[in-house]
């Protein structure tokens, strides 16, 4: 097999073959892996760290872990899912080391209700779910601005659950919190996120 196949026709290479070549230590397979997944990994790391430098560092650490542990890959998921999980865990650890003990309150961002459980502010009823709003290309910048306005503990739960699609139990494990805490943070994060979107969406 020529090196050109590895560098120019990425979609034609079966994952099983790529894994085999990575395990054998073939240099061109490592180059191919980085070219194929580099931008996607960086975009995810940037989403979590909100820093170009930290995102690049997280991606680099991910490659190192993947290359050192590819022979342990049990193929219970796709290679991409495995790499993404490694990257997110590294990104979370990076955030924890930089912001340890800096938990912020989300109370000021939540909608306000009166004694009859009616919202006291102008009420905008979303006609679409959060995942649909997030997926729309035309609202990407607006959504990102709202997400980054959330306190970190709540932003991470929203990212992991509603963007990455991990289960509540998986989110709890990744953040090292209880399942009940994960559910509570997600509920509050969603409520605050919707409220933050209202003025940004021009409603």
Buried (B, 14 or more C-beta within 10 A) or exposed (E): EEEEEBEEEBEEBEEEEBBEBBEEEBEBBBEBBBEBBEEBBBEBBBBBBBBEEBBBBBBBBBBEBBBEEBEEBEEEEEBEEBBBBBBBBBBBEBBBEEEEEEEEEBEEBBBEEEEEEEEEEEEBEEEEEBEEBBEEEEBEEBBBEBBEBBBBBBBBBBBBBBBBEBEBEBBBEBBEBEEEBBBBBBEBBBBBBBBBBBEBBEE
